Amino acid sequence: MGYVFFIPLFIIGFFLFLSIFFIVKQQTSAIIERFGRFASTRSSGLQLKIPIIDRIAGRINLKIQQLDVIVETKTKDDVFVRLKISVQYQVIREKVYDAFYKLENPHDQITSYVFDVVRAEVPKMKLDDVFERKDDIAIAVKAELNEAMINYGYDIIKTLVTDIDPDPQVKAAMNRINASEREKIAAEYEAEAERIKIVAKARAEAESKRLQGQGIADQRREIARGLEESVEVLNNVGINSQEASALIVVTQHYDTLQSIGEESNSNLILLPNTPQAGSDMLNNMIASFSASNQIGEMMKEQNQKNKNNQKEE
């Protein structure tokens, strides 16, 4: 009969012995309560407790944790926007007691403070300022959270504004404005490029005309020099100036006809081709020169009379 009672006692004793030992993981603290009252905190490793008297009330994670909070609020220019605030926090090792007993749900507490700060800061800004000053929002959230959560044993490591999402209609309008602005800039650049091409083309044409005019002037100068030399050569052999001019005109007339005849792709050109053609052209030229000289002399006399009349007056 003694063995019958010994076996249950042995089993109970064995389990009580095993309940003395417990393991705490790395970056974790265990809360030990004795008769329902806080007794101590235990760090990582193999730990001991008194069976039945002591119990593990809970475990606290000492790692850096992250909480993402979505806040919807309105900006100064009456645009609704959703902000995603990422809060990185950690339990202070020396304040495990406060973190475990003072707050029932730290996530809800942090979320409430984030809502309060964001809805106080964002309505002061226009939508464009929210994008440009998101770091200011994050700093304000961190400062407020640090001041509040330090008393509960939590340290706010960093706060980040990870997303800013305006109303879909506002976002579409902003995209249209941005596209219009880019199209305007592109049009300005295209107009400037077109202006540069037009100016360059005009300069090229002006230079071409200048060179063409210079070429024509040089050509006429050389023709005049050649005619002068031809007349001088003919005078040396006893031909007077009028006869020399007639001979040169007739020679050039037939040279022109010959060059036209050699050009197979030329258009049809009608020129006088009678024996008197060269003489007629020469007479017409001489008559034109004479008339021009007479008109020039008359204009000089008229200008001189006008000057005399002005002096007499």
Solvent accessible surface area in square Angstrom, and as a share of the most:
residue,aa,sasa,rsa
1,M,175,0.78
2,G,55,0.53
3,Y,178,0.67
4,V,94,0.54
5,F,134,0.56
6,F,122,0.51
7,I,101,0.51
8,P,65,0.41
9,L,121,0.60
10,F,127,0.53
11,I,83,0.42
12,I,99,0.50
13,G,35,0.34
14,F,98,0.41
15,F,128,0.53
16,L,69,0.34
17,F,113,0.47
18,L,84,0.42
19,S,42,0.27
20,I,49,0.25
21,F,81,0.34
22,F,18,0.08
23,I,119,0.61
24,V,3,0.02
25,K,156,0.66
26,Q,132,0.59
27,Q,54,0.24
28,T,24,0.14
29,S,7,0.05
30,A,0,0.00
31,I,0,0.00
32,I,0,0.00
33,E,15,0.07
34,R,100,0.36
35,F,161,0.67
36,G,60,0.58
37,R,194,0.71
38,F,70,0.29
39,A,41,0.32
40,S,33,0.21
41,T,59,0.35
42,R,51,0.18
43,S,63,0.41
44,S,43,0.28
45,G,34,0.33
46,L,120,0.60
47,Q,37,0.16
48,L,99,0.49
49,K,32,0.13
50,I,78,0.40
51,P,28,0.18
52,I,151,0.76
53,I,59,0.30
54,D,4,0.02
55,R,128,0.47
56,I,50,0.25
57,A,26,0.20
58,G,17,0.16
59,R,114,0.42
60,I,20,0.10
61,N,66,0.34
62,L,3,0.01
63,K,111,0.47
64,I,97,0.49
65,Q,53,0.23
66,Q,100,0.44
67,L,27,0.14
68,D,68,0.35
69,V,6,0.04
70,I,77,0.39
71,V,0,0.00
72,E,84,0.38
73,T,12,0.07
74,K,85,0.36
75,T,3,0.02
76,K,129,0.54
77,D,64,0.33
78,D,102,0.53
79,V,20,0.12
80,F,116,0.48
81,V,1,0.00
82,R,114,0.42
83,L,1,0.00
84,K,68,0.29
85,I,0,0.00
86,S,2,0.01
87,V,0,0.00
88,Q,46,0.20
89,Y,3,0.01
90,Q,50,0.22
91,V,7,0.04
92,I,39,0.20
93,R,132,0.48
94,E,148,0.66
95,K,70,0.30
96,V,6,0.04
97,Y,101,0.38
98,D,27,0.14
99,A,3,0.03
100,F,59,0.25
101,Y,82,0.31
102,K,109,0.46
103,L,21,0.11
104,E,174,0.78
105,N,70,0.36
106,P,29,0.18
107,H,77,0.34
108,D,88,0.45
109,Q,48,0.21
110,I,0,0.00
111,T,40,0.23
112,S,70,0.45
113,Y,56,0.21
114,V,0,0.00
115,F,59,0.25
116,D,89,0.46
117,V,11,0.07
118,V,0,0.00
119,R,120,0.44
120,A,53,0.41
121,E,46,0.21
122,V,0,0.00
123,P,56,0.35
124,K,137,0.58
125,M,5,0.02
126,K,109,0.46
127,L,10,0.05
128,D,89,0.46
129,D,44,0.23
130,V,0,0.00
131,F,81,0.34
132,E,136,0.61
133,R,108,0.39
134,K,80,0.34
135,D,92,0.47
136,D,67,0.35
137,I,1,0.00
138,A,9,0.07
139,I,117,0.59
140,A,26,0.20
141,V,0,0.00
142,K,71,0.30
143,A,60,0.47
144,E,65,0.29
145,L,0,0.00
146,N,45,0.23
147,E,127,0.57
148,A,14,0.11
149,M,0,0.00
150,I,66,0.33
151,N,94,0.48
152,Y,57,0.22
153,G,0,0.00
154,Y,9,0.03
155,D,51,0.27
156,I,3,0.02
157,I,60,0.30
158,K,101,0.43
159,T,6,0.04
160,L,64,0.32
161,V,11,0.06
162,T,73,0.43
163,D,71,0.37
164,I,22,0.11
165,D,48,0.25
166,P,9,0.05
167,D,54,0.28
168,P,103,0.65
169,Q,148,0.66
170,V,38,0.22
171,K,84,0.36
172,A,42,0.32
173,A,32,0.25
174,M,62,0.28
175,N,92,0.47
176,R,153,0.56
177,I,120,0.61
178,N,75,0.39
179,A,48,0.37
180,S,66,0.43
181,E,88,0.39
182,R,160,0.59
183,E,119,0.53
184,K,117,0.50
185,I,76,0.39
186,A,47,0.37
187,A,57,0.44
188,E,98,0.44
189,Y,156,0.59
190,E,121,0.54
191,A,64,0.50
192,E,77,0.35
193,A,51,0.39
194,E,85,0.38
195,R,127,0.46
196,I,96,0.49
197,K,124,0.53
198,I,103,0.52
199,V,48,0.28
200,A,55,0.43
201,K,134,0.57
202,A,54,0.42
203,R,174,0.63
204,A,62,0.48
205,E,89,0.40
206,A,63,0.49
207,E,78,0.35
208,S,60,0.39
209,K,136,0.58
210,R,132,0.48
211,L,92,0.46
212,Q,101,0.45
213,G,38,0.37
214,Q,94,0.42
215,G,39,0.37
216,I,68,0.35
217,A,45,0.35
218,D,55,0.28
219,Q,107,0.48
220,R,170,0.62
221,R,124,0.45
222,E,100,0.45
223,I,85,0.43
224,A,58,0.45
225,R,106,0.39
226,G,30,0.29
227,L,64,0.32
228,E,119,0.53
229,E,95,0.43
230,S,44,0.28
231,V,34,0.20
232,E,102,0.46
233,V,92,0.53
234,L,31,0.15
235,N,62,0.32
236,N,118,0.61
237,V,103,0.59
238,G,69,0.66
239,I,51,0.26
240,N,83,0.43
241,S,63,0.41
242,Q,119,0.53
243,E,93,0.42
244,A,0,0.00
245,S,36,0.23
246,A,28,0.22
247,L,86,0.43
248,I,21,0.11
249,V,24,0.14
250,V,49,0.28
251,T,66,0.39
252,Q,87,0.39
253,H,17,0.07
254,Y,102,0.39
255,D,79,0.41
256,T,62,0.36
257,L,46,0.23
258,Q,113,0.50
259,S,63,0.40
260,I,50,0.26
261,G,65,0.62
262,E,126,0.57
263,E,92,0.41
264,S,104,0.67
265,N,132,0.68
266,S,51,0.33
267,N,129,0.66
268,L,156,0.78
269,I,98,0.50
270,L,156,0.77
271,L,72,0.36
272,P,77,0.49
273,N,99,0.51
274,T,72,0.42
275,P,119,0.75
276,Q,107,0.48
277,A,4,0.03
278,G,4,0.04
279,S,52,0.34
280,D,72,0.38
281,M,67,0.30
282,L,12,0.06
283,N,81,0.41
284,N,95,0.49
285,M,83,0.37
286,I,69,0.35
287,A,62,0.48
288,S,67,0.43
289,F,125,0.52
290,S,50,0.32
291,A,48,0.37
292,S,69,0.44
293,N,101,0.52
294,Q,117,0.52
295,I,99,0.50
296,G,27,0.26
297,E,96,0.43
298,M,131,0.59
299,M,119,0.53
300,K,135,0.57
301,E,104,0.47
302,Q,99,0.44
303,N,77,0.40
304,Q,99,0.44
305,K,121,0.51
306,N,63,0.32
307,K,115,0.49
308,N,63,0.32
309,N,78,0.40
310,Q,130,0.58
311,K,167,0.71
312,E,145,0.65
313,E,180,0.81
